[in-house]
Amino acid sequence: MLHNVGKIDRVARVVIGLILVAMVFVGPKTSWGWLGLVPLVTGLVGTCPAYSLLGINSCGR
């Protein structure tokens, strides 16, 4: 699997994903927080399908 998400981008995605998922349990408690799973998973895996389609690579390699 090709990694196309850099280190800073990965950290930002994981933090944003965790914040959005936390909104499901704390705060407004809406189901929109489940959208946080997308940046969370792409940050943990290191591959973003949208980046692949657009030819973007934030990874330093």
C-alpha positions in Angstrom: 0.0 0.0 0.0 1.4 3.4 -1.0 1.7 6.0 1.8 0.8 9.4 0.6 0.1 11.2 3.9 3.1 12.9 5.6 3.8 12.9 9.4 2.3 16.3 10.2 -0.7 15.6 8.0 -1.2 12.3 9.8 -1.1 13.8 13.3 -3.5 16.5 12.2 -5.9 14.0 10.8 -5.8 11.8 13.9 -6.4 14.8 16.2 -9.3 16.2 14.1 -10.8 12.7 13.8 -10.7 12.1 17.5 -12.3 15.5 18.2 -15.1 14.8 15.7 -15.7 11.3 17.1 -15.7 12.7 20.6 -18.5 15.0 19.6 -20.8 12.0 19.3 -20.4 11.3 23.0 -19.7 14.7 24.5 -21.1 18.1 23.4 -23.8 18.4 20.8 -24.2 14.5 20.5 -25.1 14.5 16.8 -24.3 11.7 14.4 -22.2 14.1 12.3 -19.3 13.3 14.5 -19.0 9.8 13.0 -17.6 11.6 9.9 -14.5 11.9 12.1 -13.8 8.2 11.4 -12.6 9.1 7.9 -9.7 11.4 8.9 -8.9 9.1 11.8 -8.6 6.0 9.7 -6.7 7.8 6.9 -4.3 9.3 9.5 -3.7 5.9 11.2 -3.2 4.0 7.9 -1.2 6.8 6.2 -3.0 6.5 2.9 -5.7 8.9 1.6 -7.8 7.7 -1.4 -8.7 11.4 -2.3 -4.9 12.2 -2.4 -4.4 9.3 -4.7 -7.1 10.4 -7.1 -5.8 14.0 -7.1 -2.1 13.0 -7.3 -1.2 14.7 -4.0 1.6 13.4 -1.8 2.4 15.1 1.5 4.8 12.3 2.4 8.5 13.3 2.3 9.6 10.3 0.3 
